Amino acid sequence: MDCERTVMRRHVNKSIAPVIVAICLIGYYIVGAITLAKLDVSNIIKSIAIAISVIITVVTVMVLVERINEIKRGEEDDLSKY
């Protein structure tokens, strides 16, 4: 029982940095999209910029989920594969 808690705590500790980075990136792109929506530029430019922001946000969430799953499987040092 105590060993399981230690393993879970280790996984949570290793997941903190990726979560913080993902939150910062998502916040940056959401604020950028909102700012662009308020600017007085053509609708085509707004649409393209907002679409890019949404795509990057979705990809960031997907990468975050994949990284957390890697940490849970014990692949903390995935750079050693390359």
C-alpha positions in Angstrom: 0.0 0.0 0.0 2.8 2.4 1.0 4.7 1.5 -2.2 1.8 2.3 -4.4 1.5 5.8 -2.8 5.2 6.4 -3.4 4.9 5.4 -7.0 1.8 7.6 -7.5 3.5 10.5 -5.8 6.5 10.1 -8.1 4.3 10.1 -11.2 2.5 13.2 -10.0 5.8 15.0 -9.3 7.1 14.2 -12.8 3.8 15.4 -14.4 3.9 18.8 -12.8 6.3 20.4 -15.3 4.6 19.3 -18.4 1.2 20.4 -17.1 2.6 23.9 -16.2 4.2 24.2 -19.7 1.0 23.1 -21.4 -1.1 25.6 -19.3 1.2 28.4 -20.2 1.2 27.6 -23.9 -2.6 27.2 -24.0 -3.1 30.5 -22.1 -0.7 32.2 -24.5 -2.6 31.0 -27.6 -6.0 31.7 -26.2 -5.1 35.2 -25.2 -3.6 35.7 -28.7 -6.7 34.5 -30.4 -8.9 36.8 -28.2 -6.6 39.7 -28.9 -6.7 39.0 -32.7 -10.5 38.7 -32.6 -10.7 42.3 -31.2 -8.3 43.8 -33.7 -9.5 45.7 -36.8 -8.1 43.3 -39.5 -9.8 41.4 -42.2 -11.9 38.4 -41.3 -9.8 36.1 -43.3 -6.7 36.9 -41.3 -8.7 36.6 -38.1 -10.0 33.2 -39.1 -6.6 31.9 -40.1 -4.9 33.1 -36.9 -7.7 31.8 -34.7 -7.6 28.5 -36.5 -3.9 28.2 -36.0 -4.3 29.0 -32.3 -7.0 26.4 -31.9 -4.9 23.8 -33.7 -1.8 24.5 -31.6 -4.0 24.3 -28.4 -5.4 20.9 -29.4 -2.0 19.6 -30.3 -0.6 20.8 -27.0 -3.4 19.0 -25.1 -2.8 15.8 -27.1 1.0 15.9 -26.4 0.3 16.6 -22.7 -2.0 13.5 -22.4 0.6 11.4 -24.3 3.4 12.6 -22.0 1.4 11.8 -18.8 0.6 8.4 -20.1 4.4 7.8 -20.8 5.2 8.8 -17.2 2.5 6.4 -15.9 4.0 3.6 -18.0 7.5 4.4 -16.5 9.0 6.0 -19.7 10.2 9.1 -17.9 13.4 9.4 -19.9 12.0 9.0 -23.4 14.9 11.0 -24.9 17.2 8.0 -24.3 15.5 6.1 -27.1 16.9 8.5 -29.7 
